[in-house]
Amino acid sequence: MNSRLQRVLISSAAIAGLVAIVHFAYTRPGYFTDATYIAGLLLLQVVVVGVWHYEKMFFGLLLFIFVWAGTGLPYGSAGTSARWLVLAVAAFAGLVRWMRSYRQHFQVFDLVALICASTALFSVVVSTLPQMALLKAFSLFLLFLYGATGARLAVLGREDSFINGLVACCEISVYLTSILYFVFGYPFFGNTNSLGAVMGVLVSPVLIWASSVAGPGFLRRRRILALFLSWALLYFSVSRAGIVAAVFSSAILCIVSRRRNLLMGAGLVLLLLFATAQVLMPEGSDALLTTVRSSVLYKGREREGLFGSRKTPWQRTMAVIDEHPWFGSGFGTSDIGTDGRRVSASAVETNEEAGREHGSSYLALVEWVGLLGVLPFAFLFALLLQRIAATFAWLYKTADLNHCAIPLALVLTSGLVHGFFEDWIVAVGYYLTVLFWSFAFIFMCVAPRSSARAVQTTRFWSGGLASSPGVVALRR
């Protein structure tokens, strides 16, 4: 009876809504010829459908909206405004569904995240742009709330399909990005730092894990090809932070999974290729080394040293910290320098009119909330690092790469390393930030403790499950 009444109410509401839309279109037709209103109506419909199928759809919808707003997709300016609406719906709908589910519990990590969000809100008091600081702090609260509820609902209980979907998205994104950059010369991710961040923090760590767990045959060869393409895109981006993050996570994986031969083999192959090139094309090899040294290592600033491109933003950030040491300049807002002009800080793409680069996520955080306000954030990062270290210790003991927490741990490790050189970890408007913190909250739930949870690594695009190579049964 209840289900029948529910169907009747839903049908009645749908008919009433349709009648209202027809009446509105007849009385005010101008609204239905405006592209902005039409886009808003379509977005509203997509959000309603996403909430209806929250666990299966909303995680992907949220990431798509943020990627849409932060890349070269058409109508990106519309996505810039829409992402905050979608994030708010994701957070509060996730909270309602989480409290109604059987998983009504939170962890210490969630409590510390709430304290961090409260600290960011309190920093609004000292900001010279309180409205901007309030909006940025509230967006951080929404992101943490979504990570603690909605992101976990999207993964818990369906870890195998989530990880396989993640691997598939990374493969497809590598192929499409390679075509856009190498064939058409289209900068889809905008500046090269964003390309390096995506490849170094997300794609490369996931693909090296996926290549390691894949069985022999076409599946492994395809994933290795995608991995090499991600490395080529990393080199093309000339992003030292992305390269360092990818190399660090790859080395960690090879060491803790007791596959040091893989690491040594990759180094020997590179040395062999370099030696062969030196013999066959000595002039070309010297030119390549000169290019790598100038463009990648020194960013064209050899006279200033290895960190020449970072010295200026670091010095300016330290100057602001010296001026506001204890309570900071306000979350997400920054003192631009000696001219007294204050503007909001941006995420990864920066310019003198819209913001200022800090050169490090952690320095930016200290500048925004001060030495006192950064303490809960430090505790939050410490909890995350402790669980990552415990996961790698478990992997070292078991040498079992099939746990669903391993690729998440690699992505988080790469992100934490990358954050030393780029200021994006707490910049909520950046799509990689949303992915990083969603993964962090998910990881704190699925990280191995006493028992293992393995993940199926299926042959997407070619069919087959348990009978196919590269498939590991799900163990609980």
C-alpha angles and dihedrals in degrees: 000000000000093000091048091050090048091054091049092050093048092049091048092050091049092051092047091049092050092050091049091051092049091049092048091049091051096047098038109024093163092077091059094055094053112097092211094057092044091051090048092051092049091049090051091052092049091050092050091051090046092053090047089056094029102155095047103036116021099073091057092042092053093050092046092053092050092046089047090054095045103043139052097278117134117273091016091158090064090053090052090067097033094056093070092052091049092047092051092049091046092051100047096037088049091052092051093047093044093053091048094050128081091255096078098152138100132202136227087260090060093050092051090048089054090051089050091052090048090051090053089051092050090053088067088080093068097040122108087213101047096167093053092044091049093052093048093046092048090050089054089052090051092050093050091046091051092047092052094049122009098035091051092048088056093056113024109097093015101058095136096055091043094053092045090050089050092052091047092050091050092050094047092045091052093052094045093044091049090053093047095048104033100034106029100021091227114154097218095172094046111228122029094248090066091049090050092047094052094045097040100041103034118009103041097047092047094047096047088053092045090050090051096053096041117102122238117286138048095338094059094042091051093050092046089052090052089048092053090048090052089053090049090052089048091055090044090054091056086215110154091187092055093046093049092048093050094046092047095051092044092051091048091052093050093047101045094042089053092243097126089140088066091054093046091045092053090050092048091049091052091048091048092050091048093048091049091050091049091055098043101033110017095164093049092048092051090050090050092051091049091051093049092047094048103038103030107029101034102019088225093305104101093148091059095051135241094313096037093124090053101045097081097050091043092051093048091048092049089050090056091046089053089052095047104022104156109034102018130219096291129283112293094359126100143191105242095207144258099352092067093238114140125197138164119276117243131217116240106325106064139173136172093257099050105028149320133265115236099190093227136048091219095051089048090052092050090049093050102045103018131229092300096046093048093063097084090045089052089051090049092053090045091055090049093048091048092054092045091051090048090051093051090047089053090049091050091054097044103027085211110144095179097087113115091226094064098077090043090052090050093051092048091048091051090047094051091050093045090051091068089070105028128047105227109100094095097026098107095191091069116090093220089057091056090049094046096053093041088054090046094057092043091048093054088061101042101037110121120262119157100339132038129241111198126196131225112242099202132193099249113188090026105053130225132102130196094010093054125090114253095037122122121191117242111256123196 
